[in-house]
Structures are given as C-alpha cells and as structure tokens.
C-alpha cells in the first residue's frame, strides 16, 4: 500500500451476544438454538451437507477435512449450476 492510499475502513454490522458455557442450559437458550436450527434449514441449501450417506474411515484429520471440502465444493458448484 502506498502512502497515498488510505486503509480500508472496517465497520461492524450487527452484534452478537456471547453466551457463557454452563453446566445446564436454560430453556430460553435451548429455544434460541432450536429457532436458529430451524432458520438454517429454511435456507435453500439448508437440508443438505453435500456429504454422501455412509460410514467413512479416514487415516487422518487432514484426509477427513479434504473429503468434506471436496464434497462441499462439488455441492456448491451443483447448486450454482442449477441457479444459472
């Protein structure tokens, strides 16, 4: 960055309440979590993880992460093609 350029201004949009971790959850927090889960499932791709059903055995976490990422990328590409 040159001296003539100004740094990008960062803005905070919205806010999030940090919840404390407790031994037993309150009914209010459980309801909030359930509502959040329901809203996620209402999204166009909220009902799929793009991971095929089955039991997978991996030799390492890296291999498992690679499998998850590959399936996610392929699923997102498929959704993008359907929308175009």
C-alpha positions as CSV (number, residue, x, y, z in Angstrom):
1,X,0.0,0.0,0.0
2,X,1.4,3.4,-0.9
3,X,1.2,6.5,1.3
4,X,-1.5,7.9,-1.0
5,X,-3.9,5.1,-0.4
6,X,-6.0,5.0,2.8
7,X,-6.5,1.8,4.6
8,X,-10.0,0.2,4.2
9,X,-12.4,1.3,6.9
10,X,-13.9,-1.7,8.8
11,X,-17.4,-1.5,10.0
12,X,-19.2,-3.7,12.5
13,X,-22.6,-4.8,11.2
14,X,-24.9,-6.1,13.9
15,X,-23.8,-7.6,17.2
16,X,-23.7,-11.0,18.8
17,X,-24.2,-11.8,22.5
18,X,-21.5,-14.1,23.8
19,X,-23.2,-16.8,25.9
20,X,-21.4,-18.3,28.9
21,X,-20.9,-22.0,28.9
22,X,-22.9,-23.5,31.7
23,X,-23.4,-27.0,33.1
24,X,-27.1,-27.0,32.3
25,X,-28.7,-24.9,29.6
26,X,-31.6,-22.7,30.3
27,X,-34.9,-23.2,28.5
28,X,-34.6,-19.8,26.8
29,X,-31.2,-20.7,25.3
30,X,-32.4,-24.1,24.1
31,X,-35.4,-22.4,22.4
32,X,-33.0,-19.9,20.7
33,X,-30.8,-22.7,19.5
34,X,-33.8,-24.6,18.1
35,X,-35.1,-21.5,16.3
36,X,-31.6,-20.9,14.8
37,X,-31.5,-24.5,13.6
38,X,-35.0,-24.2,12.1
39,X,-33.9,-21.0,10.3
40,X,-30.8,-22.6,8.9
41,X,-32.9,-25.5,7.5
42,X,-35.2,-22.9,5.7
43,X,-32.3,-21.7,3.6
44,X,-32.3,-23.1,0.0
45,X,-29.5,-25.5,0.8
46,X,-30.2,-25.9,4.5
47,X,-31.2,-29.5,4.3
48,X,-28.0,-30.9,2.8
49,X,-24.4,-31.1,3.9
50,X,-23.3,-32.4,0.5
51,X,-21.7,-35.4,2.3
52,X,-23.0,-38.7,0.9
53,X,-24.6,-41.0,3.5
54,X,-22.5,-43.8,4.9
55,X,-19.7,-44.5,7.3
56,X,-16.3,-43.2,6.4
57,X,-13.0,-44.2,7.8
58,X,-10.0,-41.8,7.4
59,X,-6.4,-42.3,8.2
60,X,-6.0,-38.7,9.4
61,X,-7.9,-35.5,10.1
62,X,-6.4,-33.9,7.0
63,X,-7.9,-36.7,4.9
64,X,-11.3,-36.2,6.5
65,X,-11.2,-32.5,6.0
66,X,-10.2,-32.9,2.4
67,X,-13.2,-35.3,1.9
68,X,-15.5,-32.8,3.5
69,X,-14.2,-29.8,1.5
70,X,-14.3,-31.7,-1.8
71,X,-17.9,-32.7,-1.3
72,X,-18.8,-29.2,-0.2
73,X,-17.2,-27.6,-3.2
74,X,-18.9,-30.1,-5.6
75,X,-22.3,-29.5,-3.9
76,X,-21.9,-25.7,-4.1
77,X,-21.0,-25.9,-7.7
78,X,-24.0,-28.1,-8.4
79,X,-26.3,-25.5,-6.7
80,X,-24.7,-22.7,-8.7
81,X,-25.3,-24.5,-12.0
82,X,-28.9,-25.2,-11.1
83,X,-29.4,-21.5,-10.3
84,X,-27.8,-20.2,-13.5
